[in-house]
């Protein structure tokens, strides 16, 4: 992965680790707002993955629309780590 620009870190209101802003009386995810402003709506059934791994980043060039499964597997959480394992540590 090569990102040609730096992260745009959200410095205002954050909730659950993501930037939030208010549009038309509703709270929306900041990164989603910037993505949709540049590229249009996120396709139905897809999530936005932060390629830079920075949840505060709002740079639309750092975001990719992927399936929930792909997004989870790219992460560093317990589910992603378990899914990437190919051998049991006990030799199974």
N, CA, C and O atoms as CSV, one atom per row, in Angstrom:
chain,resi,resn,atom,element,x,y,z
A,1,UNK,N,N,0.848,-1.179,0.000
A,1,UNK,CA,C,0.000,0.000,0.000
A,1,UNK,C,C,0.889,1.236,0.000
A,1,UNK,O,O,1.754,1.391,0.862
A,2,UNK,N,N,0.672,2.096,-0.956
A,2,UNK,CA,C,1.374,3.367,-1.001
A,2,UNK,C,C,0.337,4.478,-0.996
A,2,UNK,O,O,-0.473,4.582,-1.918
A,3,UNK,N,N,0.361,5.295,0.023
A,3,UNK,CA,C,-0.550,6.428,0.107
A,3,UNK,C,C,0.235,7.674,-0.264
A,3,UNK,O,O,1.274,7.965,0.327
A,4,UNK,N,N,-0.266,8.400,-1.239
A,4,UNK,CA,C,0.465,9.539,-1.772
A,4,UNK,C,C,0.268,10.831,-0.989
A,4,UNK,O,O,0.820,11.865,-1.365
A,5,UNK,N,N,-0.487,10.793,0.064
A,5,UNK,CA,C,-0.718,11.997,0.845
A,5,UNK,C,C,-0.862,11.625,2.317
A,5,UNK,O,O,-1.048,10.457,2.660
A,6,UNK,N,N,-0.775,12.619,3.165
A,6,UNK,CA,C,-0.837,12.351,4.598
A,6,UNK,C,C,-2.288,12.241,5.076
A,6,UNK,O,O,-3.224,12.622,4.373
A,7,UNK,N,N,-2.442,11.717,6.273
A,7,UNK,CA,C,-3.765,11.594,6.880
A,7,UNK,C,C,-4.330,12.978,7.181
A,7,UNK,O,O,-3.595,13.915,7.495
A,8,UNK,N,N,-5.638,13.081,7.080
A,8,UNK,CA,C,-6.369,14.263,7.522
A,8,UNK,C,C,-7.016,13.874,8.842
A,8,UNK,O,O,-8.138,13.368,8.858
A,9,UNK,N,N,-6.322,14.105,9.944
A,9,UNK,CA,C,-6.840,13.674,11.247
A,9,UNK,C,C,-7.955,14.587,11.743
A,9,UNK,O,O,-7.800,15.806,11.815
A,10,UNK,N,N,-9.071,13.971,12.079
A,10,UNK,CA,C,-10.219,14.686,12.625
A,10,UNK,C,C,-9.884,15.123,14.041
A,10,UNK,O,O,-9.503,14.297,14.870
A,11,UNK,N,N,-10.022,16.414,14.328
A,11,UNK,CA,C,-9.647,16.935,15.643
A,11,UNK,C,C,-10.851,17.393,16.463
A,11,UNK,O,O,-10.695,17.864,17.590
A,12,UNK,N,N,-12.025,17.260,15.912
A,12,UNK,CA,C,-13.204,17.698,16.642
A,12,UNK,C,C,-13.861,16.522,17.352
A,12,UNK,O,O,-13.162,15.628,17.829
A,13,UNK,N,N,-15.163,16.501,17.432
A,13,UNK,CA,C,-15.900,15.490,18.191
A,13,UNK,C,C,-15.615,14.083,17.671
A,13,UNK,O,O,-15.637,13.837,16.465
A,14,UNK,N,N,-15.344,13.158,18.607
A,14,UNK,CA,C,-15.103,11.755,18.278
A,14,UNK,C,C,-15.977,10.888,19.167
A,14,UNK,O,O,-16.240,11.212,20.325
A,15,UNK,N,N,-16.417,9.783,18.595
A,15,UNK,CA,C,-17.218,8.822,19.346
A,15,UNK,C,C,-16.856,7.434,18.850
A,15,UNK,O,O,-16.809,7.194,17.643
A,16,UNK,N,N,-16.603,6.530,19.766
A,16,UNK,CA,C,-16.217,5.152,19.424
A,16,UNK,C,C,-14.991,5.117,18.512
A,16,UNK,O,O,-14.864,4.227,17.671
A,17,UNK,N,N,-14.099,6.079,18.680
A,17,UNK,CA,C,-12.857,6.085,17.916
A,17,UNK,C,C,-12.940,6.717,16.542
A,17,UNK,O,O,-11.937,6.768,15.830
A,18,UNK,N,N,-14.105,7.198,16.151
A,18,UNK,CA,C,-14.274,7.797,14.823
A,18,UNK,C,C,-14.734,9.246,14.948
A,18,UNK,O,O,-15.475,9.598,15.866
A,19,UNK,N,N,-14.287,10.080,14.013
A,19,UNK,CA,C,-14.720,11.468,13.975
A,19,UNK,C,C,-16.185,11.561,13.590
A,19,UNK,O,O,-16.670,10.792,12.761
A,20,UNK,N,N,-16.872,12.493,14.187
A,20,UNK,CA,C,-18.295,12.705,13.890
A,20,UNK,C,C,-18.543,14.179,13.642
A,20,UNK,O,O,-17.895,15.044,14.230
A,21,UNK,N,N,-19.491,14.449,12.761
A,21,UNK,CA,C,-19.920,15.822,12.528
A,21,UNK,C,C,-21.420,15.831,12.337
A,21,UNK,O,O,-22.037,14.784,12.138
A,22,UNK,N,N,-22.004,17.014,12.398
A,22,UNK,CA,C,-23.448,17.133,12.294
A,22,UNK,C,C,-23.805,17.716,10.932
A,22,UNK,O,O,-23.329,18.789,10.563
A,23,UNK,N,N,-24.648,17.001,10.188
A,23,UNK,CA,C,-25.135,17.446,8.889
A,23,UNK,C,C,-26.640,17.264,8.860
A,23,UNK,O,O,-27.148,16.180,9.145
A,24,UNK,N,N,-27.351,18.329,8.514
A,24,UNK,CA,C,-28.818,18.286,8.436
A,24,UNK,C,C,-29.443,17.746,9.726
A,24,UNK,O,O,-30.416,16.991,9.693
A,25,UNK,N,N,-28.865,18.147,10.858
A,25,UNK,CA,C,-29.404,17.760,12.153
A,25,UNK,C,C,-29.054,16.352,12.601
A,25,UNK,O,O,-29.530,15.904,13.644
A,26,UNK,N,N,-28.223,15.637,11.826
A,26,UNK,CA,C,-27.857,14.260,12.165
A,26,UNK,C,C,-26.351,14.152,12.340
A,26,UNK,O,O,-25.584,14.824,11.652
A,27,UNK,N,N,-25.940,13.303,13.264
A,27,UNK,CA,C,-24.516,13.016,13.414
A,27,UNK,C,C,-24.134,11.993,12.352
A,27,UNK,O,O,-24.797,10.968,12.199
A,28,UNK,N,N,-23.057,12.280,11.618
A,28,UNK,CA,C,-22.558,11.364,10.595
A,28,UNK,C,C,-21.067,11.140,10.820
A,28,UNK,O,O,-20.390,11.972,11.423
A,29,UNK,N,N,-20.564,10.013,10.331
A,29,UNK,CA,C,-19.136,9.726,10.438
A,29,UNK,C,C,-18.376,10.673,9.509
A,29,UNK,O,O,-18.706,10.809,8.331
A,30,UNK,N,N,-17.360,11.320,10.061
A,30,UNK,CA,C,-16.607,12.319,9.292
A,30,UNK,C,C,-15.944,11.693,8.067
A,30,UNK,O,O,-15.990,12.267,6.979
A,31,UNK,N,N,-15.326,10.519,8.235
A,31,UNK,CA,C,-14.648,9.907,7.093
A,31,UNK,C,C,-15.641,9.528,6.001
A,31,UNK,O,O,-15.319,9.630,4.817
A,32,UNK,N,N,-16.830,9.095,6.372
A,32,UNK,CA,C,-17.853,8.750,5.387
A,32,UNK,C,C,-18.325,10.001,4.644
A,32,UNK,O,O,-18.534,9.967,3.432
A,33,UNK,N,N,-18.490,11.092,5.368
A,33,UNK,CA,C,-18.903,12.359,4.743
A,33,UNK,C,C,-17.898,12.783,3.666
A,33,UNK,O,O,-18.292,13.138,2.555
A,34,UNK,N,N,-16.602,12.745,3.994
A,34,UNK,CA,C,-15.592,13.172,3.029
A,34,UNK,C,C,-15.510,12.209,1.841
A,34,UNK,O,O,-15.341,12.645,0.702
A,35,UNK,N,N,-15.630,10.911,2.098
A,35,UNK,CA,C,-15.612,9.925,1.008
A,35,UNK,C,C,-16.772,10.187,0.049
A,35,UNK,O,O,-16.583,10.246,-1.166
A,36,UNK,N,N,-17.975,10.344,0.609
A,36,UNK,CA,C,-19.163,10.532,-0.227
A,36,UNK,C,C,-19.147,11.873,-0.946
A,36,UNK,O,O,-19.699,11.992,-2.040
A,37,UNK,N,N,-18.528,12.878,-0.350
A,37,UNK,CA,C,-18.404,14.172,-1.018
A,37,UNK,C,C,-17.525,14.046,-2.257
A,37,UNK,O,O,-17.800,14.675,-3.279
A,38,UNK,N,N,-16.483,13.247,-2.174
A,38,UNK,CA,C,-15.541,13.090,-3.294
A,38,UNK,C,C,-15.959,12.028,-4.300
A,38,UNK,O,O,-15.814,12.230,-5.505
A,39,UNK,N,N,-16.479,10.895,-3.821
A,39,UNK,CA,C,-16.694,9.741,-4.702
A,39,UNK,C,C,-18.147,9.316,-4.857
A,39,UNK,O,O,-18.446,8.434,-5.662
A,40,UNK,N,N,-19.056,9.929,-4.100
A,40,UNK,CA,C,-20.450,9.507,-4.154
A,40,UNK,C,C,-20.753,8.507,-3.046
A,40,UNK,O,O,-19.885,8.178,-2.238
A,41,UNK,N,N,-21.989,8.031,-3.017
A,41,UNK,CA,C,-22.402,7.133,-1.935
A,41,UNK,C,C,-21.578,5.849,-1.880
A,41,UNK,O,O,-21.121,5.331,-2.898
A,42,UNK,N,N,-21.408,5.359,-0.663
A,42,UNK,CA,C,-20.761,4.063,-0.464
A,42,UNK,C,C,-21.744,3.011,-0.989
A,42,UNK,O,O,-22.913,3.016,-0.602
A,43,UNK,N,N,-21.285,2.111,-1.865
A,43,UNK,CA,C,-22.196,1.092,-2.402
A,43,UNK,C,C,-22.866,0.284,-1.286
A,43,UNK,O,O,-22.255,0.002,-0.255
A,44,UNK,N,N,-24.099,-0.072,-1.506
A,44,UNK,CA,C,-24.872,-0.822,-0.535
A,44,UNK,C,C,-24.158,-2.125,-0.164
A,44,UNK,O,O,-23.660,-2.846,-1.029
A,45,UNK,N,N,-24.122,-2.406,1.130
A,45,UNK,CA,C,-23.504,-3.631,1.618
A,45,UNK,C,C,-22.010,-3.532,1.839
A,45,UNK,O,O,-21.387,-4.515,2.241
A,46,UNK,N,N,-21.408,-2.367,1.587
A,46,UNK,CA,C,-19.970,-2.197,1.773
A,46,UNK,C,C,-19.673,-1.244,2.918
A,46,UNK,O,O,-20.475,-0.367,3.237
A,47,UNK,N,N,-18.517,-1.426,3.526
A,47,UNK,CA,C,-18.011,-0.544,4.579
A,47,UNK,C,C,-16.803,0.205,4.035
A,47,UNK,O,O,-16.237,-0.171,3.009
A,48,UNK,N,N,-16.420,1.255,4.724
A,48,UNK,CA,C,-15.199,1.966,4.360
A,48,UNK,C,C,-14.048,1.462,5.218
A,48,UNK,O,O,-14.132,1.441,6.446
A,49,UNK,N,N,-12.979,1.059,4.552
A,49,UNK,CA,C,-11.775,0.590,5.233
A,49,UNK,C,C,-10.733,1.696,5.184
A,49,UNK,O,O,-10.453,2.251,4.122
A,50,UNK,N,N,-10.159,2.012,6.343
A,50,UNK,CA,C,-9.058,2.978,6.417
A,50,UNK,C,C,-7.768,2.265,6.021
A,50,UNK,O,O,-7.223,1.498,6.815
A,51,UNK,N,N,-7.278,2.500,4.824
A,51,UNK,CA,C,-6.057,1.859,4.349
A,51,UNK,C,C,-4.853,2.269,5.186
A,51,UNK,O,O,-3.879,1.523,5.289
A,52,UNK,N,N,-4.919,3.447,5.778
A,52,UNK,CA,C,-3.831,3.974,6.604
A,52,UNK,C,C,-3.897,3.420,8.032
A,52,UNK,O,O,-2.983,3.653,8.823
A,53,UNK,N,N,-4.972,2.686,8.372
A,53,UNK,CA,C,-5.213,2.110,9.691
A,53,UNK,C,C,-5.464,3.167,10.764
A,53,UNK,O,O,-5.416,2.847,11.952
A,54,UNK,N,N,-5.729,4.408,10.384
A,54,UNK,CA,C,-5.959,5.509,11.311
A,54,UNK,C,C,-7.441,5.858,11.298
A,54,UNK,O,O,-7.915,6.482,10.348
A,55,UNK,N,N,-8.185,5.468,12.336
A,55,UNK,CA,C,-9.635,5.685,12.355
A,55,UNK,C,C,-10.032,7.157,12.404
A,55,UNK,O,O,-11.182,7.489,12.115
A,56,UNK,N,N,-9.111,8.039,12.763
A,56,UNK,CA,C,-9.424,9.466,12.791
A,56,UNK,C,C,-9.201,10.128,11.433
A,56,UNK,O,O,-9.547,11.294,11.245
A,57,UNK,N,N,-8.627,9.390,10.493
A,57,UNK,CA,C,-8.306,9.951,9.182
A,57,UNK,C,C,-9.573,10.145,8.345
A,57,UNK,O,O,-10.436,9.268,8.285
A,58,UNK,N,N,-9.665,11.311,7.701
A,58,UNK,CA,C,-10.804,11.632,6.840
A,58,UNK,C,C,-10.379,11.827,5.389
A,58,UNK,O,O,-11.186,12.256,4.565
A,59,UNK,N,N,-9.132,11.522,5.066
A,59,UNK,CA,C,-8.642,11.682,3.698
A,59,UNK,C,C,-9.313,10.625,2.822
A,59,UNK,O,O,-9.085,9.431,3.017
A,60,UNK,N,N,-10.146,11.049,1.851
A,60,UNK,CA,C,-10.863,10.072,1.027
A,60,UNK,C,C,-9.937,9.164,0.226
A,60,UNK,O,O,-10.337,8.060,-0.145
A,61,UNK,N,N,-8.717,9.598,-0.046
A,61,UNK,CA,C,-7.761,8.756,-0.755
A,61,UNK,C,C,-7.244,7.618,0.115
A,61,UNK,O,O,-6.612,6.692,-0.393
A,62,UNK,N,N,-7.500,7.674,1.410
A,62,UNK,CA,C,-7.074,6.627,2.336
A,62,UNK,C,C,-8.202,5.641,2.643
A,62,UNK,O,O,-8.048,4.761,3.489
A,63,UNK,N,N,-9.332,5.791,1.956
A,63,UNK,CA,C,-10.510,4.973,2.231
A,63,UNK,C,C,-10.850,4.102,1.025
A,63,UNK,O,O,-10.709,4.522,-0.124
A,64,UNK,N,N,-11.296,2.892,1.310
A,64,UNK,CA,C,-11.712,1.984,0.244
A,64,UNK,C,C,-12.992,1.280,0.670
A,64,UNK,O,O,-13.097,0.804,1.800
A,65,UNK,N,N,-13.963,1.214,-0.233
A,65,UNK,CA,C,-15.210,0.519,0.030
A,65,UNK,C,C,-14.977,-0.983,-0.154
A,65,UNK,O,O,-14.612,-1.431,-1.241
A,66,UNK,N,N,-15.189,-1.755,0.915
A,66,UNK,CA,C,-14.967,-3.203,0.899
A,66,UNK,C,C,-16.090,-3.886,1.672
A,66,UNK,O,O,-16.862,-3.232,2.372
A,67,UNK,N,N,-16.170,-5.201,1.539
A,67,UNK,CA,C,-17.161,-5.942,2.319
A,67,UNK,C,C,-16.777,-5.905,3.794
A,67,UNK,O,O,-15.618,-5.663,4.133
A,68,UNK,N,N,-17.732,-6.142,4.654
A,68,UNK,CA,C,-17.470,-6.178,6.096
A,68,UNK,C,C,-16.414,-7.245,6.405
A,68,UNK,O,O,-15.515,-7.016,7.214
A,69,UNK,N,N,-16.527,-8.408,5.760
A,69,UNK,CA,C,-15.564,-9.492,5.967
A,69,UNK,C,C,-14.150,-9.039,5.623
A,69,UNK,O,O,-13.218,-9.262,6.396
A,70,UNK,N,N,-13.990,-8.404,4.466
A,70,UNK,CA,C,-12.656,-7.934,4.049
A,70,UNK,C,C,-12.126,-6.901,5.038
A,70,UNK,O,O,-10.945,-6.916,5.384
A,71,UNK,N,N,-12.986,-6.018,5.485
A,71,UNK,CA,C,-12.584,-4.979,6.426
A,71,UNK,C,C,-12.094,-5.602,7.740
A,71,UNK,O,O,-11.067,-5.192,8.281
A,72,UNK,N,N,-12.829,-6.584,8.242
A,72,UNK,CA,C,-12.441,-7.251,9.493
A,72,UNK,C,C,-11.119,-7.994,9.307
A,72,UNK,O,O,-10.229,-7.904,10.152
A,73,UNK,N,N,-10.994,-8.726,8.203
A,73,UNK,CA,C,-9.780,-9.521,7.977
A,73,UNK,C,C,-8.536,-8.656,7.801
A,73,UNK,O,O,-7.430,-9.102,8.108
A,74,UNK,N,N,-8.695,-7.449,7.321
A,74,UNK,CA,C,-7.560,-6.541,7.168
A,74,UNK,C,C,-7.117,-5.946,8.492
A,74,UNK,O,O,-6.012,-5.412,8.592
A,75,UNK,N,N,-7.952,-6.029,9.494
A,75,UNK,CA,C,-7.690,-5.390,10.774
A,75,UNK,C,C,-6.716,-6.157,11.653
A,75,UNK,O,O,-6.108,-7.144,11.238
A,76,UNK,N,N,-6.592,-5.672,12.874
A,76,UNK,CA,C,-5.675,-6.270,13.841
A,76,UNK,C,C,-6.419,-6.865,15.027
A,76,UNK,O,O,-5.811,-7.177,16.051
A,77,UNK,N,N,-7.727,-7.024,14.895
A,77,UNK,CA,C,-8.524,-7.570,15.986
A,77,UNK,C,C,-8.382,-9.074,16.127
A,77,UNK,O,O,-7.743,-9.728,15.302
A,78,UNK,N,N,-8.977,-9.615,17.169
A,78,UNK,CA,C,-8.898,-11.038,17.476
A,78,UNK,C,C,-9.431,-11.876,16.313
A,78,UNK,O,O,-8.812,-12.874,15.943
A,79,UNK,N,N,-10.560,-11.489,15.734
A,79,UNK,CA,C,-11.148,-12.251,14.625
A,79,UNK,C,C,-10.220,-12.288,13.423
A,79,UNK,O,O,-10.070,-13.327,12.780
A,80,UNK,N,N,-9.597,-11.159,13.120
A,80,UNK,CA,C,-8.688,-11.098,11.967
A,80,UNK,C,C,-7.457,-11.966,12.198
A,80,UNK,O,O,-7.019,-12.677,11.294
A,81,UNK,N,N,-6.906,-11.912,13.386
A,81,UNK,CA,C,-5.715,-12.710,13.707
A,81,UNK,C,C,-6.041,-14.202,13.616
A,81,UNK,O,O,-5.263,-14.977,13.060
A,82,UNK,N,N,-7.180,-14.597,14.157
A,82,UNK,CA,C,-7.577,-16.005,14.116
A,82,UNK,C,C,-7.820,-16.468,12.680
A,82,UNK,O,O,-7.444,-17.583,12.318
A,83,UNK,N,N,-8.439,-15.628,11.867
A,83,UNK,CA,C,-8.751,-16.004,10.485
A,83,UNK,C,C,-7.501,-16.165,9.634
A,83,UNK,O,O,-7.510,-16.925,8.666
A,84,UNK,N,N,-6.434,-15.470,9.973
A,84,UNK,CA,C,-5.190,-15.553,9.190
A,84,UNK,C,C,-4.312,-16.754,9.569
A,84,UNK,O,O,-3.346,-17.057,8.868
A,85,UNK,N,N,-4.636,-17.429,10.655
A,85,UNK,CA,C,-3.831,-18.566,11.098
A,85,UNK,C,C,-3.995,-19.729,10.125
A,85,UNK,O,O,-5.097,-20.014,9.656
A,86,UNK,N,N,-2.897,-20.384,9.836
A,86,UNK,CA,C,-2.942,-21.540,8.942
A,86,UNK,C,C,-2.602,-22.845,9.673
A,86,UNK,O,O,-2.889,-23.929,9.166
A,87,UNK,N,N,-1.993,-22.747,10.861
A,87,UNK,CA,C,-1.610,-23.936,11.610
A,87,UNK,C,C,-1.852,-23.693,13.104
A,87,UNK,O,O,-1.695,-22.584,13.615
A,88,UNK,N,N,-2.230,-24.747,13.759
A,88,UNK,CA,C,-2.419,-24.704,15.208
A,88,UNK,C,C,-1.034,-24.725,15.873
A,88,UNK,O,O,-0.133,-25.414,15.395
A,89,UNK,N,N,-0.860,-23.987,16.955
A,89,UNK,CA,C,0.418,-23.991,17.658
A,89,UNK,C,C,0.700,-25.355,18.287
A,89,UNK,O,O,1.829,-25.629,18.694
A,90,UNK,N,N,-0.311,-26.198,18.367
A,90,UNK,CA,C,-0.132,-27.544,18.913
A,90,UNK,C,C,0.040,-28.593,17.810
A,90,UNK,O,O,-0.039,-29.794,18.069
A,91,UNK,N,N,0.277,-28.126,16.574
A,91,UNK,CA,C,0.564,-29.032,15.470
A,91,UNK,C,C,-0.636,-29.618,14.738
A,91,UNK,O,O,-0.458,-30.530,13.930
A,92,UNK,N,N,-1.819,-29.146,14.979
A,92,UNK,CA,C,-3.014,-29.663,14.301
A,92,UNK,C,C,-3.114,-29.093,12.890
A,92,UNK,O,O,-4.053,-29.411,12.161
